[in-house]
Amino acid sequence: MDGQKLPRVCLDRYSGAASKYPRLQSTDIPKAPSTLIPIPESPERKPAKPPWYKPLNWTLRRTLISTLITIVIIGVIVIPIEVVRANRYPDYAPLNYTLKDTYSGPSFFDQFNYFTEQDPTDGFVVYVNKETATGLNLTHATDTSAILRVDTVTPSALSGRNSVRVESKKAYDMGLFIFDIIHTPHGCGTWPALWMTDGANWPSNGEIDILEATNEASHGNEVSLHTTLGCTMEVKRKETGNRIFKTCDNSTNGNSGCVVVGEPETYGATLNQNGGGIYALELRTAGIRTWFFPRTSVPVDIESHTPDPSTWGTALADFPSTKCDIPSHFRNLNIIANIDLCGELASQPQYYDKMYGCPSTCTDFVARNPSAFSDAYWEFGKFEVYHALNA
């Protein structure tokens, strides 16, 4: 309404000249008494006292006491809970194992299929069929042992050297597996393994490497697990081997898996010179454990076919089920024995060159030096598979 004049009628309401009401004189207004009457203060107007549970106005003493009480509560309740979690360990109660399968004698290889496809790990190798392996004497079995070897004759194997990979016709979900190892393969360019997996469903159904090494293999056996996501070994374990990786997920650490490495006498020339030994693998809901027994220290219950792992002492490798559901990660596993050459692991410079000082390049060495593979063979006494109803 700025810049506009009020209507006359409005002015009349407030104008002394036009007002219809008499004007009051100052003398007509009664004076208030000079004495002030005190008005009592309302209790609602007093400042509220802060609640005890709000520390804003706490004294230093109360703050210190409260802090101390909090620390004590954490120490008494929270820390013990974390300690309990860190010390969780499965119940490896004794199981009643009975013999289910035996792989031995002249029919040893009859219980295996020969893998003849291209090597899935890019090895410089040709896996031959049973007829070729038998004709070239790459596999043969007697009453006392079975041998699987690399070709030591072909002078120039420019497309890869002949070798063998066999896979058991039977598959297993659980069990106690006894492997009598007489001789382990070793030498520059080699990548041998005794392992278990479901090749058609890898890595969903898991992989267990019982024995694995590369090249001269003088640093001991590597026991490892390979899985999909959800299996870790960052938990309490009871084992004598040295832990390398603790995550079993194949998509981590270049598919190294969770690895435990044994002492030099657990593989290679040292093991062979000592007459070999027994590897035992227990696969059960509570976890996966592997033991190694030198030839002179084999438990009596193994020799008598009444194995009881609860009496064997600390395992070489222990993979408990604390943070890994064993039945869902490991199932339908075939026993596999092979000798790969070069490939994704053995030809890596950190192993081929730096660790073992092997000559030339891996593929060139393998192609042109057949005599270098005279020690590149497995010799097995027998395999036994035991079953327990409540595994």
C-alpha distance (Angstrom), angle and dihedral (degrees) to the residues before:
residue distance angle dihedral
M1 . . .
D2 3.79 . .
G3 3.83 112.1 .
Q4 3.82 93.7 19.8
K5 3.82 126.6 110.1
L6 3.74 121.3 -128.3
P7 3.79 115.7 -115.8
R8 3.75 116.4 -99.1
V9 3.75 92.7 -110.8
C10 3.78 89.7 59.3
L11 3.77 91.6 49.5
D12 3.73 90.1 51.3
R13 3.79 90.3 58.8
Y14 3.78 92.3 61.8
S15 3.80 103.9 24.1
G16 3.78 116.3 104.7
A17 3.84 91.4 -145.9
A18 3.77 97.7 53.7
S19 3.83 98.3 32.0
K20 3.78 116.0 123.9
Y21 3.80 91.1 -150.4
P22 3.83 125.1 81.2
R23 3.77 117.6 -105.8
L24 3.79 115.0 -113.6
Q25 3.76 119.4 -131.1
S26 3.80 121.2 -141.5
T27 3.78 89.2 -118.0
D28 3.78 90.1 60.7
I29 3.86 93.3 62.8
P30 3.79 112.5 88.8
K31 3.79 115.0 -127.8
A32 3.79 120.4 -119.9
P33 3.78 116.5 -117.0
S34 3.79 113.6 -92.7
T35 3.79 93.9 -130.8
L36 3.84 112.7 87.1
I37 3.76 116.7 -138.9
P38 3.84 109.9 -139.0
I39 3.78 114.6 -121.7
P40 3.79 113.8 -144.9
E41 3.81 114.1 -119.0
S42 3.76 114.5 -110.9
P43 3.84 113.0 -120.3
E44 3.81 88.5 -136.0
R45 3.81 89.6 65.3
K46 3.81 94.6 58.8
P47 3.86 114.4 103.0
A48 3.83 110.8 -96.3
K49 3.80 118.1 -114.1
P50 3.86 108.9 -117.7
P51 3.85 114.6 -111.1
W52 3.82 116.6 -102.0
Y53 3.79 92.4 -116.6
K54 3.84 94.3 60.3
P55 3.81 107.9 84.1
L56 3.82 95.7 -164.3
N57 3.79 93.7 101.3
W58 3.82 98.3 27.9
T59 3.73 119.4 134.8
L60 3.77 119.2 -116.5
R61 3.79 89.7 -108.4
R62 3.80 93.2 54.5
T63 3.82 91.1 45.9
L64 3.80 92.3 52.7
I65 3.79 92.7 47.1
S66 3.81 92.1 49.3
T67 3.79 91.6 48.5
L68 3.79 90.9 51.3
I69 3.80 91.6 49.6
T70 3.83 90.4 50.9
I71 3.81 91.4 51.5
V72 3.78 90.9 49.6
I73 3.82 91.2 50.8
I74 3.81 90.8 51.4
G75 3.77 91.0 48.1
V76 3.78 94.4 47.8
I77 3.82 99.7 41.4
V78 3.81 114.7 14.8
I79 3.81 101.5 40.8
P80 3.82 95.2 50.0
I81 3.81 89.1 51.3
E82 3.81 90.9 54.0
V83 3.80 90.8 46.0
V84 3.79 90.1 52.6
R85 3.79 90.7 49.8
A86 3.80 92.4 49.2
N87 3.81 91.0 50.4
R88 3.78 97.9 48.2
Y89 3.78 110.8 131.7
P90 3.82 130.8 171.0
D91 3.77 124.2 -110.3
Y92 3.80 107.1 -105.4
A93 3.79 91.3 -171.8
P94 3.82 115.9 177.1
L95 3.81 115.0 -86.6
N96 3.76 128.6 -155.3
Y97 3.80 103.4 -119.3
T98 3.79 123.0 -165.5
L99 3.81 126.5 -171.8
K100 3.81 112.7 -99.2
D101 3.84 108.5 164.1
T102 3.80 135.9 14.2
Y103 3.80 126.2 -164.3
S104 3.80 108.1 -164.6
G105 3.80 148.2 113.3
P106 3.81 128.8 30.4
S107 3.84 91.1 -33.8
F108 3.81 93.0 57.0
F109 3.81 95.3 112.6
D110 3.81 93.3 41.6
Q111 3.80 86.8 77.3
F112 3.82 92.1 58.7
N113 3.79 136.8 72.0
Y114 3.81 117.6 -136.0
F115 3.80 113.5 -125.0
T116 3.82 110.5 -138.0
E117 3.79 104.5 167.3
Q118 3.78 125.8 108.4
D119 3.78 111.0 -72.6
P120 3.82 107.9 -93.6
T121 3.82 90.8 -148.5
D122 3.83 94.7 55.8
G123 3.77 95.6 -109.7
F124 3.81 122.6 172.5
V125 3.78 88.2 -119.4
V126 3.79 142.8 110.1
Y127 3.80 113.2 -145.3
V128 3.81 107.3 -149.9
N129 3.80 130.6 -153.0
K130 3.79 125.7 -108.0
E131 3.80 95.7 -94.0
T132 3.80 93.0 51.0
A133 3.79 92.6 43.6
T134 3.78 90.9 51.7
G135 3.80 93.2 45.3
L136 3.81 92.6 49.9
N137 3.79 91.5 43.1
L138 3.82 90.6 -119.2
T139 3.81 90.3 133.9
H140 3.75 128.5 26.5
A141 3.80 136.3 147.9
T142 3.79 135.5 -156.2
D143 3.78 135.3 179.4
T144 3.79 90.9 -80.9
S145 3.81 107.1 34.6
A146 3.80 149.9 0.2
I147 3.81 123.2 -132.0
L148 3.82 129.4 -157.3
R149 3.81 116.1 -177.3
V150 3.82 148.3 168.7
D151 3.81 121.5 -109.0
T152 3.82 109.8 -90.4
V153 3.82 97.5 177.9
T154 3.82 112.7 59.5
P155 3.84 105.5 95.0
S156 3.78 98.0 -157.6
A157 3.80 115.2 24.6
L158 3.78 96.8 176.6
S159 3.81 94.9 166.3
G160 3.78 95.2 45.1
R161 3.78 134.2 -65.0
N162 3.81 121.3 -86.4
S163 3.78 116.5 -103.9
V164 3.79 140.8 148.9
R165 3.78 138.5 -108.3
V166 3.81 118.9 -178.6
E167 3.81 128.3 -174.4
S168 3.79 124.9 -163.7
K169 3.80 116.2 -110.5
K170 3.80 89.5 -136.8
A171 3.80 123.7 68.8
Y172 3.79 128.3 -152.6
D173 3.81 138.5 -153.7
M174 3.81 98.8 -177.0
G175 3.77 137.5 2.0
L176 3.78 150.2 106.3
F177 3.80 112.3 -85.3
I178 3.81 122.1 -161.8
F179 3.81 115.8 -163.9
D180 3.81 119.1 -170.5
I181 3.81 104.7 -154.4
I182 3.80 117.3 -167.4
H183 3.81 99.9 166.0
T184 3.81 134.0 10.0
P185 3.85 123.8 -154.3
H186 3.79 119.7 -114.4
G187 3.81 139.9 158.5
C188 3.79 138.7 106.6
G189 3.78 112.7 -51.4
T190 3.82 96.0 18.2
W191 3.78 126.2 125.1
P192 3.81 108.2 179.7
A193 3.78 126.3 175.1
L194 3.78 142.6 176.5
W195 3.77 104.5 -158.8
M196 3.80 148.4 140.8
T197 3.79 129.4 -124.3
D198 3.79 145.4 130.3
G199 3.79 100.4 -110.4
A200 3.79 94.5 -165.7
N201 3.80 91.8 53.0
W202 3.79 104.3 35.6
P203 2.99 126.2 177.7
S204 3.82 95.6 6.9
N205 3.81 92.7 68.9
G206 3.78 94.6 40.1
E207 3.79 137.4 -124.9
I208 3.80 130.8 -113.1
D209 3.80 118.2 -164.9
I210 3.80 107.6 -159.4
L211 3.79 95.4 174.4
E212 3.80 124.5 12.2
A213 3.79 135.5 152.2
T214 3.79 141.9 145.4
N215 3.81 137.2 -131.7
E216 3.83 113.1 -23.8
A217 3.82 89.5 -3.0
S218 3.80 94.7 -154.0
H219 3.79 95.2 141.8
G220 3.80 97.3 73.6
N221 3.78 137.2 -98.3
E222 3.80 121.9 -49.9
V223 3.80 116.4 -140.7
S224 3.79 112.6 -169.3
L225 3.80 147.2 163.0
H226 3.80 126.2 -143.4
T227 3.81 120.2 -165.3
T228 3.76 145.8 148.5
L229 3.81 121.8 -92.8
G230 3.81 117.5 -50.4
C231 3.81 105.6 50.1
T232 3.80 118.8 103.4
M233 3.79 134.0 160.5
E234 3.80 98.6 -155.5
V235 3.80 87.5 122.4
K236 3.78 140.8 93.0
R237 3.81 110.2 -60.5
K238 3.80 136.7 175.5
E239 3.80 111.9 -145.7
T240 3.79 142.4 124.7
G241 3.81 97.3 -141.2
N242 3.79 127.7 90.4
R243 3.82 116.5 -99.6
I244 3.79 116.6 -133.2
F245 3.80 108.7 168.1
K246 3.81 125.4 12.0
T247 3.80 101.3 -166.9
C248 3.80 113.9 84.3
D249 3.82 95.8 -169.6
N250 3.81 107.3 121.4
S251 3.82 91.6 -142.1
T252 3.82 91.8 66.4
N253 3.81 132.0 74.8
G254 3.80 92.6 8.6
N255 3.81 92.3 -61.5
S256 3.78 91.8 -59.8
G257 3.79 90.8 141.2
C258 3.79 122.2 -158.7
V259 3.79 104.2 -44.2
V260 3.79 137.5 -162.9
V261 3.82 118.9 -173.7
G262 3.79 123.5 -154.3
E263 3.77 130.3 -149.8
P264 3.86 119.9 -80.6
E265 3.80 91.8 -95.4
T266 3.82 90.8 64.1
Y267 3.82 93.4 74.2
G268 3.79 146.4 10.9
A269 3.78 130.7 16.2
T270 3.80 94.1 -13.1
L271 3.80 93.3 53.6
N272 3.81 90.9 45.1
Q273 3.80 92.9 50.9
N274 3.80 89.4 51.2
G275 3.79 92.5 55.9
G276 3.79 97.0 -100.5
G277 3.76 122.7 -94.8
I278 3.79 147.2 -142.2
Y279 3.78 126.3 -68.1
A280 3.80 116.3 -163.4
L281 3.80 123.5 -167.0
E282 3.79 120.9 -167.8
L283 3.81 114.1 -164.0
R284 3.81 112.6 -175.3
T285 3.79 141.5 135.6
A286 3.82 92.0 -92.3
G287 3.79 92.5 57.2
I288 3.80 148.0 -71.8
R289 3.80 121.6 -77.8
T290 3.80 133.4 178.2
W291 3.81 127.0 -162.2
F292 3.78 130.1 -171.6
F293 3.80 120.9 -155.6
P294 3.82 120.5 -173.4
R295 3.78 114.1 -130.1
T296 3.80 91.7 -100.0
S297 3.82 94.3 50.4
V298 3.79 105.8 48.8
P299 3.83 111.4 143.5
V300 3.79 114.6 -109.8
D301 3.80 92.3 -128.4
I302 3.82 90.1 61.8
E303 3.77 91.7 52.4
S304 3.81 90.7 47.6
H305 3.83 92.6 49.0
T306 3.81 92.8 -117.2
P307 3.81 100.5 106.3
D308 3.80 118.9 -174.2
P309 3.82 112.7 -179.3
S310 3.80 91.3 -169.8
T311 3.82 87.4 74.5
W312 3.80 97.7 48.3
G313 3.77 100.4 82.6
T314 3.79 126.5 -134.3
A315 3.79 115.6 -5.4
L316 3.81 124.7 -124.0
A317 3.82 88.5 -125.8
D318 3.79 128.6 17.2
F319 3.81 123.7 -169.9
P320 3.82 106.3 176.9
S321 3.79 124.1 -165.1
T322 3.82 93.7 -122.2
K323 3.80 92.9 113.6
C324 3.79 99.8 7.3
D325 3.80 125.5 69.3
I326 3.80 99.7 -140.4
P327 3.84 100.8 -164.3
S328 3.81 92.9 51.0
H329 3.82 94.6 46.6
F330 3.83 100.0 40.5
R331 3.80 123.5 44.2
N332 3.80 143.4 126.1
L333 3.81 91.9 24.3
N334 3.81 124.2 175.9
I335 3.79 122.5 -154.2
I336 3.82 108.7 -116.0
A337 3.80 131.3 -170.1
N338 3.80 121.3 -178.2
I339 3.78 145.5 143.9
D340 3.78 112.1 -137.1
L341 3.80 122.0 -170.9
C342 3.80 124.3 -137.9
G343 3.80 102.3 -35.2
E344 3.78 128.0 139.5
L345 3.80 94.5 -37.2
A346 3.81 114.4 27.9
S347 3.80 94.5 47.2
Q348 3.79 95.3 52.8
P349 3.83 108.9 119.0
Q350 3.80 91.8 -128.6
Y351 3.79 88.8 63.6
Y352 3.79 106.6 24.2
D353 3.81 97.3 42.3
K354 3.79 110.6 18.0
M355 3.78 103.8 33.0
Y356 3.81 100.2 36.6
G357 3.81 105.5 15.7
C358 3.80 94.6 -132.8
P359 3.84 117.1 179.9
S360 3.80 132.0 -107.9
T361 3.80 115.7 -15.8
C362 3.77 120.1 -37.3
T363 3.80 96.7 -114.0
D364 3.81 94.1 44.7
F365 3.80 91.6 49.3
V366 3.80 93.1 48.4
A367 3.79 93.1 46.8
R368 3.81 97.5 50.3
N369 3.82 107.2 32.1
P370 3.82 111.1 63.7
S371 3.80 93.8 159.7
A372 3.82 90.2 59.8
F373 3.81 88.6 74.4
S374 3.76 99.9 62.7
D375 3.83 89.6 113.8
A376 3.80 94.2 41.8
Y377 3.79 97.9 105.0
W378 3.77 140.9 103.9
E379 3.78 119.5 -135.3
F380 3.78 116.1 -170.4
G381 3.76 128.1 -172.0
K382 3.80 95.6 -161.9
F383 3.78 143.2 -50.8
E384 3.79 122.8 -127.4
V385 3.80 126.6 -168.6
Y386 3.80 119.9 -160.0
H387 3.79 127.3 -166.8
A388 3.81 132.6 -153.9
L389 3.80 123.4 -167.0
N390 3.81 94.8 -141.9
A391 3.82 98.7 41.7
